[in-house]
Amino acid sequence: MTLADIATISGKGGLFKILKPSKSGVILESMDDAKTKLVATAHHKLSVLNEISIYTTTKEGTVPLEDVLKKIYAEFGDDLGLDGNAENAELKSFMKAVLPEYDDNRVYVSDIKKLVRWYGILRTEAPEIFTQENTKEADNA
């Protein structure tokens, strides 16, 4: 599984595995214990994880989510030392440690909370994402 196989839906917590297209949208399965299936239609705001980036103050302006997740894995492994309910200052400090050049004016605490929660889900449900060699090159081949 790669980040191209996983999506998030605005207004719904958690992450969803993309199963297959349907006539009216895309069939998704929640990446939690319930494994709830749903059809995301045109009125859902669906974002595929490999298309998400984090704002930075660098010339490029963003860093792909995949790069940030792999950096978190390299530095923290399975123990982040915090969860999505941590204090705002602690979450910002964590983000600064992972990505010192993140844009703290455009990356909100709620975004960092999502990142931490998503990291936990991905470590449990799709650990291969963190050990795959550069999947962008594999996708382009």
Buried (B, 14 or more C-beta within 10 A) or exposed (E): BBBBBBBBBEEBEBBBBBEEEEEEBBBBBBBBEEEEEBBBEEEBEBBBBBEBBBBBEEEEEBBBBBBBBBBBBEEBEEEBEBEBEBEEEEBBBBBEEBBEEBBEEEBEBEBBBBBBBBBBBBBEBBEEBBEEEEBBEEEEE
